[in-house]
Amino acid sequence: MEDPVKHWALCVSALGFAAFTVGYFLPSPRFRRELPDWTLDTCEDLAWKATVALAIPAMMVAVRFAWYRAGVSYGEGQGLSFLDQAVLYTHLFFGFLYLGATEMRAGSRRRIFAAAALITLPRLIISLQWGRFFFAQAVVPILFIAIARGWIHMGLKRWLQLGGLALVIVFVPAITRGDRVADQRELVKFFAAGSSLERLQDNAHLDLANRCPPLLISLTDKVVPYQLLQICTVEVWGQRLPATLDRILTHNDVAAEGTGEGTGSNFLLELYLSGGLTVVILGSLIFGYTDGCFVDWIGRRSLFAGIWAECLSRSLFAPRSTVGYVYERVPSLVPVTFLVVLIAAACRKGSSPSSTAGPKRLSGDLNEGLSTFDGN
């Protein structure tokens, strides 16, 4: 089959990968201080209870959405509503918070496996009729945490099992939604459709005149109310949304604009349009460095391990998305984690047997904990 991807796109991809690799292996900063053990223990218990409680509405959302998608062709129909996403992502947040705050000790193994199952099952049900990324968003961070924390020892058997799991993630949702991968030609088309290198080469000279820089928009999409300010937006899917590169490409592609998914993007294209090959190198270097830091930080007990693991899992989708997609949940999840710490402090204060010494000790521990906030 003829390959539509030219040498230029392959070279830019290789250049970005090389810069990413260099950044990934740069030493990450080390932090000595941690939150008090009581804070981690209280947050761990709170997160476990929330994970179990939210599993029921998450399963109801998953089953209902999968039933609806069973009668709709892939790429058509409606996606998850805001309320559905709120339930699923809140469930995901508390599940990852628990896995980051817990540690493998006597009696905790069953809880860890149960939490992993409760997190992944609703998303597996959805992915069987929708995008495979939704399932990967849950299972990949769990694997990252388990490997980094030493819960899984990576021998040959484990690598084979992970390889089998990767095949399940790639092929099973695709087959259930109707993709054909039976023979060699169909298999080549399947993988070609999943690549965004052609999108990189076809849009290298995209005219962004009179538009805000897409890289800046993708990095600030979740913290700046562009829609309310009515600036830096593009009309897509019948509404005005922040003008990230994936939405601009969807807006320009008449055939894709009518679907529920759009064209997607490519983070290398986003960097290239922001300043050419120089920005591709620098951006990929920073991208790799932050991923290396995330790998190091999830290797220890931390309330933030789930956030960093989710950023890592989103990095796998950056070749089909934007740079901002990797980091967009950090500005929202970090303050929410602060809120959980305060709730944990309130719970401890309310259950303290001493009305005099308890609050004073609590204040000191909380001030120490919040000043370092897990060193991250």
ABEGO torsion letter per residue (X at the ends): XBBABBAAAAAAAAAAAAAAAAAAABBBBBBABBBBAAAAAAAAAAAAAAAAAAAAAAAAAAAAAAAAAAABBBGBEBBBBAAAAAAAAAAAAAAAAAAAABBBBBGAAAAAAAAAAAAAAAAAAAAAABBAAAAAAAAAAAAAAAAAAGABBBBAAAAAAAAAAAAAAAAAAAAAAGBBAABAAAAAAAAAAABAAAAAAAAAABBABGBBBAAAAAAAAAABBAAAAGBGBBBBGGBBBBBBAAAAAAAABAAAAABAAEAEBBAAAAAAAAGEAAAAAAAAAAAAAAAAAAAAAAABBBAAAAAAAAAAAAAAAAAABBAAAAAAAAAAAAAAAAAAAAAAAAAAAAABABAAAAAAAAAAAAAAAAAAGGGX
